[in-house]
Amino acid sequence: MAHIRDGVFFFDQSVDNDLTPAINKEHLDICGLRFPTSFEGTAVTFLECDTQAGTFRPVWWEGALFTLVCAADKTVLFDPAKLSGLTWLKLTCAPVVTADRTVVPIFRNFVG
């Protein structure tokens, strides 16, 4: 299983072409995603759970499903409060990817 300190969300074509393994982002704030030049998806949605092996649920923010519009070779930033307090995350992608793809999270710096 991937861990956030591995640094990436990984869409593995041989395992599941539209869902990443769970990563642990406890005590870290994600404020964006960097998509590779080969990324085929047009939207990603975060799923969350309080345990790695539990049932993952879609993340909602202010009454709407938290989905990012994305594209190849783009960086998409968002308010880190949308994922604050969540521990285990997965990404799901639409449409499905046709090859292995890596999406890099961007972390917010803390001063203190």
N, C-alpha and C positions, 0 to 999 in steps of 0.2 A: 504494500500500500504506500502511496505517496504521502509525504509529510510536507507541510508548508516550507520547512527549511530546505527541502529539495528545490524550492523556488518556483515551481510551475504547476499549472493544470495541464494534464496530458490526455488528449483524445487518442486512445489506442485502437486502431482499426481492427486488430485481431481479437480484441476483447469486447468492445462496445463502441461503435463509431459515433455515438451522439451523447456520451456521458463519460465524464472523467472519474478517476478514483477519488475517494474522500481525502481531503487534506485538513490538517489541524491548523487553524489560524488563531487559536487562543492567545490573547495578549498582544495581538498584532492587528493593525487596521489597514485594510486594503482600500485604496482610493482610485484604482484604475486597473485596466487590463491592456496589455500590449499584444496585438494579434500579428502572426507571422505573414510574410508575403504570400504564402501558399494557402492561407486560410480561406475556406469556401463558404463558411456559414454567414448568415446575415443577421442572426440574433442569438444571444446566449442568455440563459436564465440561471440564477443561483438556486441551489437546493441546500437545505440546512438540516442538521440533526445535532443533538447534544452528545451522541456517541458515534463512534466510527461504524459500528455494525447495525445501527438502528435504522428506522424508517425515515428516509429523507423527504422533506416537504418543501414545496416552492416557497421562496421568500417573497413576501408582500410588503409594500411600502405605501402608506397613505391610501389604502384601498385598492391598489393596483399591483399586479404581478410585476416584480422587479426584473425587467428584461432590458438588456442593452442591445441597441442596434449596433452592429459591428461590420467590419469589412477587412479585407486583406491589407496588411501593412499599415494598420491604423492603431492609434492609442486612444482609448476611451476612458475618460476620467469621470468620477462620480463622487458624491458626498459619502465619506467613510462611515457616517452615522447609519447608513442603510444596512451595513453588515455588523455594526458594533454589537458586542455581546454574544455573537454567534461563535460556536466553536468549530464544528466540522462542516465543511462546504464541499459541494460538487458543482460542476457546470454542466448544463445540458445545452446542446446546440441544434439549431434548425437553419437550413436543412442539415442532414447528417453529413459528416466529413467522409471523404473517400480514401484518405490516407492518414497516417499518424500525424498529429498536429500538436504543437506546444503553445499554450497561451501563458504569458508571463504576468503575474500580478505586480502591481505597483503599490508600495507601502508608504504610508504617511510617516514622516519623522516626528518623534516626540522630543521636546526640549525639556530638560529638567534633571 
